[in-house]
């Protein structure tokens, strides 16, 4: 009796699997015939989710599905990672590529689904793509997707596992889980940063990682943040320098909470006022290069923070903070602006005026002066202009026709 029951369960399960496969095949084969772009995108996304569920359940992709010609399946050299791809033309002639990663590097299989948009004028089906997937000597798994003739590169992922761990980091709920994933992520990132041959790699496919270069291409900075409980933001990253053929990586250690008077502090990479850096402005004075950093620093549920910092490297030593910013006869090592979490503050380098320009912040009411959770832009602008070795504050500038007041 028990044996018959098991046979019945197995039979029913098989029927369910066949039904799922049939449903997936029906969806994916009708993609090209769907004229409504919105509907086609919906069916494409549904198909990717169904393929993901099928792969998880069966631990393999059935040959019947592969024979549809709508799926491309590739493996890394060591067969530890597989990638399945499907796609279709969606909005504005864009080819949406949905790709699923299955990795068995760890003990348990893990799966990730990603979506990217390619130029649909050159590609209209996954079988038109030239895909290469290789494992490097340092256990880095690189994925390249190009035009069939190899001339046009559509997608370059320097390490698919780093991309996966960034996504996994965002999915964790507790600080302990985030720290555990970040420990793995940090090791992989350090491998990427510590390879001099990858100095020119922008890591464009690692969406959570911000990578910027100095004008002289001597400095590369990578930063990312982790949002912890109670709206706390923790920053990570590295400064990579290539000066006089000397290649060096400086991992960054965020100790923002321990720094007293950060506007006057001179710091190192081991004691760093963490931020996500968005741009570098290079200046020089007396044979010393200054790399002024424009950064964003999420604070808490009430406040946001913008930061102007200065990076210098000399004789292999790295420093953050330099007395460059002059405001009302006061010289500061870095500039910190705080404002309401619901507001948005503009801060950028303006090429026309050669100034760092930004919104002027004012309290919502005069009696909130000094209570920065009530500050926001007042539709006027200020700027810092580099003159005689200093960033000098200029107030109430006109961005429509920027001139020195």
C-alpha positions as CSV (number, residue, x, y, z in Angstrom):
1,X,0.0,0.0,0.0
2,X,2.8,2.5,1.0
3,X,4.7,1.6,-2.1
4,X,1.7,2.3,-4.3
5,X,1.2,5.6,-2.6
6,X,4.8,6.6,-3.4
7,X,4.4,5.5,-7.0
8,X,1.3,7.6,-7.2
9,X,3.1,10.7,-5.7
10,X,6.0,10.2,-8.1
11,X,3.5,10.0,-11.0
12,X,1.6,13.1,-10.0
13,X,4.9,15.0,-9.5
14,X,6.1,14.0,-12.9
15,X,2.8,15.2,-14.4
16,X,3.2,18.5,-12.6
17,X,6.8,18.9,-13.9
18,X,5.6,18.1,-17.4
19,X,2.8,20.6,-17.1
20,X,5.3,23.3,-16.0
21,X,7.6,22.5,-18.8
22,X,4.8,22.6,-21.3
23,X,3.6,25.9,-19.9
24,X,7.1,27.4,-20.1
25,X,7.6,26.1,-23.7
26,X,4.2,27.6,-24.7
27,X,5.2,31.0,-23.2
28,X,8.7,31.2,-24.6
29,X,7.8,30.1,-28.1
30,X,5.1,32.7,-28.5
31,X,7.4,35.6,-27.6
32,X,8.2,36.5,-31.2
33,X,4.6,36.5,-32.3
34,X,3.4,38.9,-29.6
35,X,3.0,42.3,-31.2
36,X,2.1,44.3,-28.0
37,X,5.5,45.3,-26.5
38,X,4.2,45.6,-22.9
39,X,2.6,42.1,-23.1
40,X,5.8,40.6,-24.6
41,X,7.9,42.0,-21.8
42,X,5.5,40.6,-19.2
43,X,5.6,37.1,-20.9
44,X,9.5,37.3,-21.1
45,X,9.7,38.1,-17.4
46,X,7.2,35.3,-16.5
47,X,9.2,32.9,-18.6
48,X,12.4,33.7,-16.8
49,X,10.7,33.2,-13.4
50,X,9.3,29.8,-14.6
51,X,12.7,28.7,-15.9
52,X,14.2,29.7,-12.6
53,X,11.6,27.6,-10.7
54,X,12.1,24.7,-13.0
55,X,15.8,24.8,-12.6
56,X,15.6,24.9,-8.8
57,X,13.2,22.0,-8.7
58,X,14.9,19.7,-11.1
59,X,18.6,20.9,-10.6
60,X,18.9,20.7,-14.3
61,X,17.2,22.2,-17.4
62,X,15.3,19.6,-19.4
63,X,16.5,18.9,-22.9
64,X,13.0,19.6,-24.2
65,X,13.3,23.2,-23.0
66,X,16.7,23.6,-24.6
67,X,15.4,22.3,-27.9
68,X,13.1,25.2,-28.2
69,X,16.1,27.2,-29.4
70,X,15.0,30.1,-27.1
71,X,17.4,29.3,-24.3
72,X,21.2,29.5,-24.3
73,X,23.0,27.4,-21.6
74,X,26.7,27.7,-20.9
75,X,29.1,26.5,-18.2
76,X,32.3,27.8,-16.7
77,X,35.4,25.8,-17.4
78,X,35.2,24.0,-14.1
79,X,31.4,23.5,-14.5
80,X,30.9,25.1,-11.1
81,X,28.7,27.8,-12.6
82,X,26.0,27.6,-15.3
83,X,24.3,30.5,-17.0
84,X,20.9,30.3,-18.8
85,X,19.8,33.1,-21.1
86,X,16.6,34.1,-22.8
87,X,15.5,37.4,-24.3
88,X,13.2,39.4,-26.6
89,X,12.9,42.8,-28.2
90,X,11.0,45.1,-25.8
91,X,10.6,48.9,-25.5
92,X,12.2,51.1,-28.2
93,X,13.9,48.3,-30.0
94,X,15.8,47.3,-26.9
95,X,16.7,43.6,-26.5
96,X,16.0,42.6,-22.9
97,X,18.3,39.8,-21.8
98,X,17.2,37.8,-18.8
99,X,20.0,35.6,-17.5
100,X,20.0,33.1,-14.6
101,X,23.1,32.0,-12.7
102,X,23.3,28.7,-11.0
103,X,26.4,28.2,-8.9
104,X,27.6,25.2,-7.0
105,X,30.9,26.6,-5.7
106,X,29.5,26.3,-2.2
107,X,27.9,23.1,-0.8
108,X,24.3,24.2,-1.7
109,X,23.3,25.3,-5.2
110,X,22.3,29.0,-5.4
111,X,20.4,30.8,-8.1
112,X,20.3,34.4,-9.2
113,X,18.2,36.2,-11.9
114,X,19.5,39.3,-13.7
115,X,18.1,41.5,-16.4
116,X,20.0,43.7,-18.8
117,X,19.1,45.7,-21.9
118,X,21.1,45.4,-25.1
119,X,20.9,47.2,-28.4
120,X,18.1,45.5,-30.3
121,X,19.2,46.9,-33.7
122,X,22.1,44.4,-33.6
123,X,20.7,41.5,-31.7
124,X,17.1,40.0,-31.7
125,X,17.7,36.5,-30.3
126,X,20.0,34.9,-27.7
127,X,21.4,32.5,-30.4
128,X,22.9,35.6,-32.1
129,X,25.1,36.4,-29.2
130,X,28.7,35.4,-28.9
131,X,29.1,34.3,-25.2
132,X,32.3,33.5,-23.5
133,X,32.5,32.3,-19.9
134,X,35.9,31.6,-18.3
135,X,37.4,30.9,-14.9
136,X,40.6,32.8,-14.2
137,X,43.5,31.5,-12.2
138,X,42.4,33.6,-9.2
139,X,39.0,31.9,-9.1
140,X,37.4,34.9,-10.9
141,X,34.6,33.9,-13.3
142,X,34.3,36.4,-16.1
143,X,31.4,36.6,-18.5
144,X,31.5,38.4,-21.9
145,X,28.6,38.8,-24.3
146,X,29.3,40.3,-27.7
147,X,27.9,40.5,-31.2
148,X,28.2,37.2,-33.1
149,X,31.2,38.5,-35.1
150,X,32.8,39.7,-31.8
151,X,33.1,43.3,-32.9
152,X,30.5,44.9,-30.5
153,X,30.6,44.1,-26.8
154,X,27.2,44.2,-25.1
155,X,27.9,43.0,-21.6
156,X,31.1,42.4,-19.6
157,X,30.9,41.0,-16.1
158,X,34.4,40.8,-14.6
159,X,33.2,38.3,-11.9
160,X,29.7,36.9,-11.9
161,X,30.0,35.7,-8.3
162,X,30.9,39.2,-7.1
163,X,27.7,40.4,-8.9
164,X,25.7,37.6,-7.2
165,X,27.1,38.5,-3.7
166,X,26.2,42.1,-4.1
167,X,22.6,41.1,-4.8
168,X,22.6,38.6,-2.0
169,X,23.9,41.4,0.3
170,X,20.8,43.5,-0.5
171,X,18.5,40.6,0.3
172,X,19.7,40.0,3.9
173,X,17.7,41.3,6.8
174,X,19.9,41.2,9.8
175,X,23.2,43.0,10.4
176,X,24.9,39.7,11.2
177,X,23.8,38.2,7.9
178,X,25.0,41.3,6.0
179,X,28.4,41.1,7.7
180,X,28.7,37.4,6.8
181,X,28.0,38.0,3.1
182,X,30.2,41.1,3.0
183,X,33.1,39.2,4.4
184,X,32.9,36.9,1.3
185,X,32.2,39.8,-1.0
186,X,35.2,41.8,0.4
187,X,37.6,38.9,-0.4
188,X,36.4,38.7,-4.0
189,X,36.6,42.5,-4.5
190,X,40.1,42.6,-3.1
191,X,41.1,40.0,-5.7
192,X,39.8,42.3,-8.4
193,X,41.3,45.4,-7.0
194,X,44.7,43.8,-6.3
195,X,45.2,42.7,-9.9
196,X,47.1,45.5,-11.7
197,X,45.9,44.2,-15.1
198,X,42.4,45.2,-14.0
199,X,43.3,48.8,-13.1
200,X,41.4,50.1,-16.1
201,X,38.4,47.9,-15.4
202,X,35.4,50.2,-14.5
203,X,33.2,47.3,-13.0
204,X,30.3,48.8,-14.8
205,X,28.2,45.7,-14.3
206,X,28.6,45.8,-10.5
207,X,25.7,48.3,-10.1
208,X,26.2,48.6,-6.3
209,X,29.9,49.6,-6.6
210,X,30.8,53.1,-7.6
211,X,34.1,53.4,-9.4
212,X,35.7,56.7,-10.3
213,X,39.1,57.8,-11.7
214,X,41.2,60.9,-11.3
215,X,42.0,63.0,-14.4
216,X,45.6,61.8,-14.5
217,X,44.4,58.2,-14.2
218,X,46.8,57.7,-11.3
219,X,44.0,57.1,-8.8
220,X,41.0,54.8,-8.9
221,X,38.5,54.7,-6.0
222,X,35.8,52.1,-5.5
223,X,33.2,52.5,-2.8
224,X,29.9,50.9,-1.8
225,X,27.6,51.1,1.3
226,X,25.7,48.7,3.5
227,X,22.5,49.9,5.1
228,X,22.4,48.4,8.6
229,X,19.5,48.4,11.1
230,X,18.4,51.7,12.6
231,X,19.2,53.5,9.3
232,X,22.9,53.2,9.9
233,X,25.1,53.3,6.8
234,X,28.4,51.5,6.7
235,X,30.9,52.2,3.9
236,X,33.5,50.0,2.3
237,X,35.9,50.2,-0.6
238,X,39.5,50.9,-1.7
239,X,41.8,53.5,-3.2
240,X,43.9,52.0,-5.9
241,X,46.9,54.0,-7.0
242,X,49.3,53.6,-9.9
243,X,51.9,56.4,-9.5
244,X,55.4,56.2,-11.0
245,X,54.8,52.5,-11.9
246,X,54.1,51.8,-8.3
247,X,50.8,49.9,-7.9
248,X,49.2,49.8,-4.5
249,X,45.8,49.0,-3.0
250,X,44.5,50.8,0.2
251,X,41.5,49.1,1.7
252,X,39.2,51.6,3.4
253,X,38.0,51.1,7.0
254,X,34.9,53.2,7.9
255,X,35.1,54.5,11.5
256,X,32.9,57.6,11.1
257,X,31.3,57.3,14.5
258,X,34.7,57.4,16.2
259,X,35.9,60.6,14.6
260,X,35.5,63.8,16.6
261,X,35.3,67.0,14.7
262,X,35.5,65.4,11.2
263,X,35.7,68.8,9.5
264,X,39.2,69.2,11.1
265,X,40.5,65.6,11.2
266,X,43.4,64.3,9.1
267,X,42.7,60.6,8.5
268,X,44.1,57.5,6.8
269,X,42.5,54.6,4.9
270,X,42.6,52.7,8.2
271,X,40.7,55.5,9.9
272,X,38.3,56.7,7.2
273,X,35.3,59.1,7.3
274,X,33.3,56.8,5.0
275,X,31.2,57.9,2.1
276,X,30.1,56.9,-1.4
277,X,32.3,58.9,-3.7
278,X,30.6,60.2,-6.9
279,X,33.4,62.3,-8.5
280,X,37.0,63.4,-8.2
281,X,38.3,66.9,-8.9
282,X,42.0,67.1,-9.4
283,X,44.0,70.2,-8.5
284,X,47.6,71.0,-7.6
285,X,49.6,73.5,-5.7
286,X,53.3,73.6,-4.8
287,X,54.1,70.2,-6.6
288,X,51.4,68.4,-4.6
289,X,48.3,66.9,-6.2
290,X,45.0,67.2,-4.4
291,X,42.1,64.9,-5.3
292,X,38.9,66.5,-4.0
293,X,36.2,64.0,-3.5
294,X,32.5,64.7,-3.9
295,X,30.6,62.2,-1.7
296,X,27.2,61.1,-0.4
297,X,26.8,59.8,3.1
298,X,23.4,58.5,4.0
299,X,22.9,59.2,7.7
300,X,19.7,58.1,9.4
301,X,15.9,58.3,9.1
302,X,16.0,62.1,9.6
303,X,19.2,63.3,7.9
304,X,21.2,63.0,4.7
305,X,24.8,64.1,4.4
306,X,27.0,65.4,1.5
307,X,30.8,65.5,1.9
308,X,33.7,67.2,0.3
309,X,36.9,65.5,1.2
310,X,40.5,65.7,0.0
311,X,42.8,62.8,-0.8
312,X,46.6,63.1,-1.1
313,X,49.2,60.4,-1.7
314,X,52.8,61.0,-1.2
315,X,55.7,58.6,-0.7
316,X,53.2,55.7,-0.6
317,X,51.3,57.3,2.3
318,X,47.6,58.1,1.9
319,X,45.8,60.9,3.7
320,X,42.2,62.1,3.8
321,X,41.5,65.6,4.8
322,X,43.6,68.7,4.1
323,X,43.2,72.4,5.1
324,X,41.9,73.5,1.7
325,X,38.4,74.8,2.3
326,X,38.1,78.4,3.2
327,X,34.7,79.6,4.5
328,X,34.3,82.9,6.4
329,X,38.0,83.0,7.4
330,X,37.8,79.4,8.7
331,X,39.9,76.7,7.0
332,X,38.5,73.2,7.1
333,X,39.9,69.8,6.2
334,X,36.6,68.6,4.8
335,X,33.1,70.1,4.3
336,X,30.0,68.3,5.6
337,X,26.5,69.4,4.9
338,X,23.5,67.8,6.6
339,X,19.9,68.2,5.6
340,X,16.4,66.6,5.8
341,X,16.1,63.0,4.7
342,X,13.1,64.0,2.5
343,X,15.1,66.6,0.6
344,X,17.6,66.4,-2.3
345,X,20.8,68.4,-2.4
346,X,22.7,69.0,-5.7
347,X,26.5,69.0,-5.5
348,X,28.7,68.6,-8.5
349,X,31.7,70.0,-10.3
350,X,30.7,72.5,-13.0
351,X,33.2,72.5,-15.9
352,X,32.1,75.9,-17.3
353,X,32.8,77.8,-14.1
354,X,35.5,75.4,-12.8
355,X,33.7,75.4,-9.5
356,X,32.1,72.8,-7.1
357,X,28.6,74.0,-7.1
358,X,25.8,73.1,-4.7
359,X,22.4,74.0,-3.3
360,X,22.3,76.5,-0.4
361,X,20.7,74.9,2.6
362,X,18.3,76.8,4.9
363,X,16.0,75.7,7.7
364,X,12.2,75.5,7.0
365,X,11.6,78.1,9.7
366,X,14.1,80.5,11.3
367,X,13.6,78.9,14.8
368,X,14.9,75.6,13.3
369,X,18.4,77.1,12.7
370,X,21.0,74.5,13.6
371,X,18.5,71.6,13.6
372,X,19.6,70.1,10.3
373,X,16.8,67.6,10.0
374,X,14.7,70.6,8.9
375,X,17.1,72.0,6.4
376,X,16.7,71.9,2.6
377,X,17.6,73.8,-0.6
378,X,16.3,77.4,-0.9
379,X,16.8,77.6,-4.7
380,X,20.0,79.6,-4.5
381,X,23.5,78.2,-5.1
382,X,26.9,78.4,-3.7
383,X,30.3,77.2,-5.0
384,X,33.9,76.5,-4.1
385,X,36.5,77.8,-6.6
386,X,40.1,76.7,-6.4
387,X,42.3,79.9,-6.1
388,X,45.8,80.3,-4.7
389,X,45.9,76.7,-3.4
390,X,42.5,76.8,-1.6
391,X,38.9,76.0,-2.3
392,X,37.3,79.4,-1.5
393,X,33.6,79.6,-0.9
394,X,31.5,81.9,-3.1
395,X,27.9,82.5,-2.2
396,X,24.8,83.2,-4.3
397,X,26.3,82.3,-7.6
398,X,24.3,82.2,-10.9
399,X,24.4,78.8,-12.5
400,X,22.7,80.1,-15.6
401,X,25.7,82.3,-16.4
402,X,28.4,81.3,-13.9
403,X,30.9,84.0,-13.2
404,X,33.0,85.0,-10.2
405,X,30.9,87.4,-8.2
